[in-house]
């Protein structure tokens, strides 16, 4: 188990998170259930925020990356912790605005922003929009003109850094739907195009090399390439970037083999980026830009667990033992997508040592509906409470109603208290938008 101060085994032998006994949480809120540790979330936000304050004279901001986990409560926490957020859809933008999040601290991303999303962002006064296509620039310029404002933008660039992670979450390789390549001159040409727009004000550049990356050097190389691109653009186009967004992607612990990084360790990752920016500015004769980072997974990933109730168990001699739970790919599709590894334990028998390797199967009508394979557990029984760790990022965000299963609710725990932050779905919620055509009545 990845130890931290609010995830432990209590005197009853039960898993405890945020001072709450998981067995009691399951009794009160049922399963499947997402559980989020508020103290851990706040601590991670503060680590990044305080590192920028301390190491870069406060000349920057940490943005919570909404795609990791988006709901009203997380935006309220981010607002209280005085950080910003990035959003990648009209829905994420609407959710952030619905709790009064300051629009000037919202950054809109996306490789194919829809016309109505650009209009909504401009009308809401979103501080910065990251431009990633020529037609988008045209639409955005027109929307800003209609609103009578100058819209600040960053350009997403692709520096060509191949980070060591799953191919599906690499975002800065030559073959990527994101950004404009630095190597072939596309980024320079798009920069000139944005500078020609009357109602757009170019502030600088954005880069994100991927997700679940542990090698600090990958981020350092990306920062070096971005700053050298800034120097090149200053020379060629007489434009000096005021803002640099170096994205996020810091990896988290999921299972054996993953690096365990402390909160302070994540601060060191950011410090390495900051040092590189300082050094490159000195070397290239650039002013130090306003610095932005976008950690999402590392803020909420290890803060979340998912609780399930064990159901059918099927042991196929010489092949595999399947332990089925009341959730599955509808609440966590990441194994199906990326073969992502997780750590699981029996929350009601958390002190017991593993004694067998099993596959944890979901309840969906799909052979591939698995939470994981070759997972170490004590001998599970019908009715046991299973906890899967490090599910705070990209689990609720990717959840669906596949097989008309309900998306599980989420609770926030802190100091022994638990409250809903996402209420349970009912069958009525699932069919709410179904319509029977007149000809079928």
Secondary structure, 3 states (H helix, E strand, C coil): CCCECCEEECCCCCEEECCEEHHHHHHHHCCCEEEEEHHHHHHHHHHHHHHHHHHCCCCEEEEEEHHHCCCHHHHHHHHHCCCEEEECCHHHHHHHHHCCCCHHHEEECCCCCCHHHHHHHHHHCCCEEEECCHHHHHHHHHHHHHHCCCEEEEEEEECCCCCCCCHHHECCCCCCCCCEECCCCHHHHHHHHHHCCCCEEEEEEECCCECCECCHHHHHHHHHHHHHHHHHHHHHHCCCCCEEECCCCECCCCCCCCCCCCHHHHHHHHHHHHHHHHHHHHHHCCCCCEEEECCCHHHHCCCEEEEEEEEEEEEECCCEEEEEECCCCCCCCHHHHHCCCCCEEEHHHCCCCCCEEEEEECCCCCCCCEEEEEEEECCCCCCCEEEEECCCCCCCCCCCCHHHCCCCEEEEEECCEEEEEECCCCHHHHHCCCCCCHHHC
